[in-house]
Amino acid sequence: MRGPAGRSARDVSTASASEPSREPATSWAALTRAIDHLSGPVAVIDVAALRHNTRDMVARASGVPIRVASKSVRVRRVLEDTLAMPGYAGVLAFTLPEALWLVEDHRDVVVGYPTADRAALARLAADEKAAARVTLMIDDVAQLDLVDAIVAAGRRPVLRVAVDADASWRARGLGHIGVRRSPVHDLGEVVELARAVSARPGFRLVGLMMYEAQIAGQPDAAGPADPVIRWMQARSAAELAERRATIVAALRRIAPLEFVNGGGTGSLERTSAEPAVTELTAGSGLLAGHLFDGYRAFQPAPAAAFALEVVRKPTADIVTVLGGGWVASGPPLPSRQPLPVWPPQLRMLGREGAGEVQTPLRGDAARDLRVGERVWFRHAKSGELAERVDRYHLVEGDRVTGEALTYRGEGQAFL
């Protein structure tokens, strides 16, 4: 797929341009020159950085295919051209309406979360092509009940279903380590649910997902607690590998699974080493929000960033930029705020943070900034920036060579 201008993301992913610059003064200055002719908040994708990250994730996956997590991209052009590259296969969507939108161009779309969207379920049940390409995620028979209440099994195609099993670590003395997702954790719980799916008319069990957020989504080289985090991750990974293999073996006796999905950007090496896992999921590592800076095993290149304009100077060492309150989801911590990265050593004010309309920044660099000049930020999470802008400008060196519309730019708002 090609956007309204310039080369496609596949073109720039396979081009022979040099690797991204690791020298901040060089890279941010080049981006500033590239967008000099553009006004207002400007979001960019550094083509060389995206290329680097795309290839690096394939190398880290060691031959296990990567399903692209669309929530961490939200740019259809980047999704499609990434999936055209060897090493990537399938989409992990975040809502069923999104999956139904993408399925016109993709044959393998797994909805990564359970859905209660009655209208979307009715659309899926009325569309044989979509029903053959979309896989629903479930962790409770109540989710099957909801589907049957909307359209009975005899009046719709058989729907593809995957079971989401909890991959958290239930450590003795420590309790639950990980995120709160699926209610099925132990072998017996997963098997009972799988048998219920297989015995239910109108559904076909095709996959298993187990996402280890406490490993894939937890940086291990970002602070003083790192030794404890690494200790936790090593023990959690050992427990999970054994439990996942046992669950997969049991489920294969119930149904011929098409896929066993695990991992994330932060655990590609570790999860790909498990024989029971047939595919990985990753997406954050493509555009590399700043939450993914603190890992020992890999160092993604900052591929997405946005620039805001200085509109006033309250004091000699404070500048105010227009916009900035693009805070990422999750706990209300400073790590969820956008990170000012250039000029260096600018910081937000503790009592204001990133503002709805304006964001004050303090630091020595503010003394030299003038009204109309730019400050560069990186978003905390990779995909959520796309909900704030309608397009990314594709930058190569110090030139804008194209643009890629976000979901928002295509008139879509799924969450």
N, C-alpha and C positions, 0 to 999 in steps of 0.2 A: 504493500500500500504506500502511496505517496501523498504527502501533505500538500498544502497549497503552494509551496515554493521550495526550491532547493532540493538537495539529495535526500533520499530516503534514509531512515536510520540504519537499514541494512547496508546501504552504500557506505555510510560513514563508519560502520562497525567493521567493515572488511577493507577499508582503505589503507594505504601504506603510509599514512602520516605518522609522525613521531609519537612516542609515548608522552603522556601528560607531564607537564613541568612540575617538579616537586619544590620549586623555588617560589614562595608566595609572592615576592615582589614582582617576579616575572609574570606569573600566571594571572594574578588579579589585575595587574596593569594592562595585560592584553585583553582581558574581558572588558575592562573599562573602555578601552579604545574601541572595541567591537560594537558597543551599544551606545556610543557617544551621540548618535543621531536619533536615539529613541527617547521618548519622554515617559515620565511616571514610573511606577513600580515595574521592573523588568525582570522576568525569570529566564534563566538560560540553562541549556545543557551543554557542557563542555564535551565535544564529540570525542576528543582523544581520551578523556577520562572515562566516558561511557564505554568506549572500545576496550580500554584496559580492564575495566571491571567485568565486562561480559566474558572476556577470554579467561580472566583469572578465576571466575567462579567455575567455569568448565574444568579448568585444570584441578581445582580443589575438589571437584566431585569425582574425580578418578574414574570416569567412564559411566557413572550412574546418571541417567537423564534427570534434568532439572525441570520441574513444572514451575512456571512463572506465576508468582503471587501478584495478581493484578492490583490489589489494594496498595502495594508498594510502588506502583508505577502510575496508573490512571491516565496513561497516554496510549491510545490505541496503536498509534504508529510505532512506538517503541516496543510495545508488546508483540506486534506482528513481525517486526523485523528481527527481534531477538529470537522468536520462535522459528524463524527461517534459518537460524544458524545451527550447525551440528552441536549436540549436547543439550539442547532444550526441546521439550516436548510437552504440550498441554498447558492449560491455564487453570490456576486455582482462583476462582472468582470469589467475591466477598458477599454478593447478594444474588438471589435468583433473577430479579429483573436485569441485572448486569449480565448474567450468564445468558439469558435469552437474547440480549442485544448482541453479545459477542458470538453466539453460536451460528450466526449466518456465515461467518468466515472461519470458524474453528470447529473441528470435529470432536474435540475432547476437552470439555469444560467441567471441572469439578467445583461445586459450590462448597466452599471451605467451612461453612457454618450452617447450622439448622435454620430453616425458614418457617415463618408463619404467615407469609404473604399470600393471602387467599387468591387475589387476582392473578398473581404470577403463577401460582400452582395450577389454577384453572387454565391459563394459557399453555403451560407445559403439557397438561393432560390432553389438550386439544391439538397438539402439534407433534405428529409422529417423528418428524426429523429432529426436532429439539429433544424429544424423549429419548432418542437413540444416541444423542450427543452429550446430554447433560446428566451429571451424577449428583443426586441429592446427598447431603450429609445428615446423619441422624445419630442420636445417642439415647433415644427413648422411644418406646412403642407409641407414646402419645403423639409423636410427630407423624407416624404412619396413620394413626386414627384421624388426624386432621386432614390428611390427603384424602382418605376414603370418605370423609364427611363432605368434601368439596366435590369429588367425582368418584363414584364407586368403581371398584376394580374392573368390573365387566364392561364399563363404558369408556375406557381409556387404554392407551398403550401401557405395557409393563414399564414401570419406572425404575431406573438404575439407582441403587442406593449404596452408600459407603458408611461404615461404622466409624465414628470418632471415639477412640479410646483414650482415656486420660493417661498422659505420659509423665505426670509429675512424680516426684520421689516422696514416698511416705516413710520418712526416716524415723527410726526408733529414737525417741527422746526429743526429736526436733519437729515431728509432725509433718504437715503438708508443705513441701518445697516445690513451688511452681505456680502456674496460674490456675484459676478455677474455670475449668472447661467442662469436660464430659463427666457424667456421674458414674460411668462404668470404668473401672480401673483394673480389678483383678481378673484372672483368667476366667473364672466361673461366671462373672458378670458379663464379660464380653461374649462368651460362648452362648449364654442364655439369650442375649439380644440378637446375636447372629442367627440362632435357630428360629427365633420369632420372625425375623425378616424372611428367612428362607421358606417358612411355612405359610407365609401370608400371600394370598393371591394378589397379583398386580404389582409385585415388587421383585427385584432381582438383586441379590447381594453381589457387588462387583469389586469392592475395595475396602481397605482399612487405612485410616489415618491416625497417627500418633505423633503429635507435635511437642517436642521437648523444649518448651519456652525457657526453662531454667538453665538450659545449656545454650541453645541457639540464640536467645534474645538477651543474654546476660553478659555484658563485657567482663573480661577477666584481667584486663591490664589498664584499669582506669582509676585506681585509688588504693588507699591503705588496706582495704578489705580484700584485696585480690587473692592473697594466699588462701583465705577461707573460701572464697568463691571457687578457686581452682580445686580445692579439696572436695567441696560439695559436688562440683560438676563431674569429677572423676568417679566418685562413688555413685552418683545418680546415673551416669552413663553405663556403668557396669551392671547395675540393677536393671536398667531399662533394656539393655541389649538382650539379657537373658529372658526377661518377661516378654518382650516383643517377639522373640523367636518362638517362645512357647505358644503365645496367642496366635501367631500366624500359622503355625503347624496345626493347631486345633481348628482354626477357621477354614483352612484348605480341605479339611475333612468334611466340612459342611457345604462349602461352595467353592467353585473354581475362581479364586480371586484374580482379577486383572491387574491390580496394583496394590502395593503396600507403600504408603507415603510417610515420610518422616523428615526430620531435620528442618533447617532454616539457614539463612545466610551465615549465621555465626557458628554452625556446626557441620558444614559440608564435609570436611575431612573425616570427622568422627562418625557421622551417621552413614556415610557411604561405605564405611568399612564393615557394616553389619550385613551378613549374607541375606537376612530376612527382608531387608529393605530393597524394593525394586525401583523406587524413584524418590527424589528429593524435592522439596519446595524452597524457592528463594526468590526474592524480588528486591529487598532493601539494598542488597549489595550492588545493584545496577546503578542507581542514582546516588546512593551513599549519603543519607542524612547523618548529621554529626553524632547521633547516638551510636553509630557503628565505628567510631574512631578508636574505641578502647579495647581491641582484641589483640592477643598475642599472635594468633595463627595467620592473620592476614591484615593488610592495610589498604582499604579501598581508596580510590582517588575521588575527591569531591567532584561529582559530575553535575549536580544540580545546585544552583544558587540563585539568589535574587538581590537586586540592587534597589535601594531607596534613596530619594533625593533629600539633601539637607535643605530645610525651608527656613530655619532661624537658628540664632545662637543666644540662648538665655544668659550665658556667661562666657568668659573667654575659654574655659575648658569644657564646655558642654555644647553639643550641637543637637538639634531636634530634626529627625527625619519624619517624613509623612508616611504613615502606615507602620507596620511592624508587628501588630498584635496577632500574629499567625502562630498561635501556640499549639503544639501537638497534643494529641490525646494521651491519656495516662494520668498518673498521679501528679498533682499540681506542684511540681518541683522545678527548680531553675533549669534542670537538664531538658525540660520540655519546651523551653523558650527558644526562639531563634537565636543563633549565635553570631554576633558581629565579628567578622573575620578580617575585614580590610577597609580602611587602614588598621594596623595592628593596635592591640591594647585598648580598644574602646570597650566600654562595659555599660550595661544598663544600670539605672538607678534602682536601688533596692526597694524604694517605696513606690515606684511606678512600673518598673518592668517594661514589657512590650505593650504598647498602648493600642487602643481600638483605632485611633486616628493618627496619633503621633507618638513617637518614641524618643525620649531624650537619651543621649549617650555621653558619657564622661570619659576623659582621658587626654593625655598630652597631644595625641593626634588631632583632637578636636580643635586645638588652637590654630592649626593650619588649614582646616577645612573652611570652605566658603559656601555661601548659599548657592544652591544649584549643583554642587558636586555630589558624588555618589558614595554611599557606604554599602559594602557587600555583606550579606548574611547567608548562613546556611540553615535550613530548616532541620528540626530535630529528627523527624521521620521522613522517609523517602517519598511516600506517596501523597501525604496530606497537603503538601505545597500545591499540588495540582488542583485542589479544591478552591484555591485563592486566585488563580490566574486562568485565563482562557487559552494561553499558548506558551510554549517554551520557544525561545529563539535558539537555534542551533549555531554554536560558535566553534570555528576552527581557527586556531591561532588568535589573531586579532580581527577576524571578520565574521559577520553573521552570514551563514551560507544557506539558511532555510529556517523553517519553523515547524513545530509539531503541536497540533491542537490537543489540549487536555480533554478529559471527559466533559468538564464544564464548558470548554470551548465548543464542544459538539452538542451542547444543550442537554447534557445528561447529569443527573444528580442522584446517585444511588444511596448514599449515606452521608 
